[in-house]
Amino acid sequence: MKMKTAQTCTKLWAIIPAAGSGRRFSPTELKQYQKILDQTVLEHSVARLNKLPLAGYVLAINSQDQFAKQLPLACPERVHFCEGGRERVDSVLNALQYLQAFAADDDYVLVHDAARPCITLESLQDLVEQAQQQACSAILATPVRDTLKRVANQQQIETTVSRDALWQAQTPQIARFSVLKAAIEQALAAEMNITDEASALEFAGQPVIVVQGRSDNIKITYPEDLHLAELILTAQQK
């Protein structure tokens, strides 16, 4: 599938928020720096994004992080670093503010989890092309497969939730630079709970479409996810 980004006047940027502590993974170790197939999780994630014709990518890292800048990241001529924030949304906003010196209002910005190393080029291309063709923000997502239960007190099932219109959000998530920045600033000013870029865009009244992704685009959250990611990456190389 041929990308259209290279033929348009707008540029494509990527932001990777990587300042989080990942407490569910480990109280002492950062999941983005764990090794899979001789590379860190972050290196895999960055390499996948750089299969797109990016103008550049911004890593939002902790101010005490001395490791990220030493990694042999893909396309080092494209890499920028900025200081991350307390929450993921703060890191993304810091990266957007950093990009103001380089990006135009109509440029597209992809935001991708540092710990999501199995994203495929096909999914990335689908996401960017759908956003361009429909002229709106977009996220990768998959339809919910399992039966969902709403649980009340003492772990008692309250009801079964219909999954017919439910999708599980993934990253990357894409929007125009100015649209995303304004949406996040507006949501933060209103003290909204922002769990991903789409939630800020939704709050700002911006249309966001879902582009069907793949179930193997996993996010490493727990230690056992490293083994699963290794299996997926190995299978994708065949």
C-alpha positions, -999 to 999 in steps of 0.1 A, spaced: 0 0 0 15 33 -11 15 62 14 1 95 3 18 115 29 50 120 9 30 136 -19 11 161 2 24 194 15 15 184 51 41 166 72 37 137 95 52 137 130 52 112 158 51 116 196 61 88 219 53 96 256 79 76 275 81 93 309 56 71 328 67 49 357 47 18 346 38 8 381 17 -21 370 47 -36 353 72 -31 381 79 -7 410 115 -5 400 120 -13 363 107 6 333 89 -16 308 101 5 278 137 -5 285 131 -42 288 148 -63 261 130 -83 235 150 -100 207 182 -80 216 164 -46 215 145 -26 241 108 -23 238 112 14 230 136 6 201 111 -17 186 82 8 189 103 36 174 116 14 145 80 5 136 69 42 135 99 51 114 87 29 86 64 58 78 78 89 61 80 109 93 94 144 93 105 137 129 95 121 161 96 134 197 103 112 227 89 128 259 111 113 287 116 118 324 140 145 333 161 119 352 163 95 323 199 92 311 192 60 291 170 69 262 194 92 245 221 65 245 199 40 226 206 33 189 172 45 179 160 41 143 165 72 120 185 92 146 184 122 123 147 124 130 147 121 168 139 149 192 137 148 230 116 168 254 108 166 291 78 145 299 51 153 324 34 138 354 7 121 334 7 108 298 -14 137 287 11 162 301 39 145 282 19 147 250 12 183 255 49 190 263 58 173 230 32 193 211 46 225 226 81 215 216 69 207 181 55 243 177 89 253 164 88 227 136 52 217 128 25 236 108 -10 237 121 -22 213 94 5 188 99 -5 154 112 7 141 145 7 104 155 8 96 192 20 61 200 26 42 233 63 35 240 53 0 251 34 -10 220 62 -26 199 42 -49 176 24 -23 155 25 -33 118 32 -11 89 -1 -20 73 -20 -8 103 1 25 104 -6 31 67 -43 24 71 -46 48 100 -28 77 82 -47 72 49 -81 71 66 -74 102 85 -62 120 53 -91 108 32 -118 116 57 -101 147 69 -106 140 106 -89 125 136 -86 87 139 -75 59 162 -66 23 157 -91 1 176 -104 -35 176 -140 -46 182 -145 -60 217 -147 -98 214 -154 -111 249 -185 -109 270 -184 -79 293 -197 -78 328 -204 -48 350 -194 -58 385 -208 -43 417 -196 -45 453 -179 -77 465 -171 -89 429 -208 -96 423 -220 -94 386 -245 -66 382 -253 -70 345 -239 -81 311 -229 -52 290 -237 -53 253 -205 -53 232 -222 -45 199 -209 -9 197 -178 -13 218 -142 -10 205 -109 -14 224 -88 17 217 -51 12 206 -24 35 194 -13 53 173 -39 79 174 -37 107 148 -49 143 145 -39 176 130 -13 193 151 -34 224 160 -66 204 165 -49 180 190 -30 207 209 -62 228 213 -83 198 224 -58 187 250 -54 223 264 -92 227 265 -97 193 283 -70 200 308 -84 235 316 -117 218 323 -100 192 346 -112 163 325 -98 129 330 -78 123 297 -68 87 292 -59 90 255 -58 116 228 -93 106 215 -109 114 248 -95 150 246 -107 153 210 -141 139 220 -144 165 248 -136 193 223 -163 181 200 -139 169 173 -150 140 152 -128 109 156 -131 77 136 -119 42 144 -97 23 120 -97 -14 126 -64 -25 139 -50 -59 148 -52 -79 180 -14 -84 180 -9 -47 185 -5 -54 223 6 -29 249 31 -43 274 15 -38 308 26 -68 329 58 -88 329 42 -117 312 34 -95 282 71 -94 273 70 -131 263 39 -126 243 54 -96 225 85 -117 217 63 -144 202 44 -119 181 76 -101 169 91 -134 159 60 -145 140 59 -111 122 94 -116 109 85 -148 91 
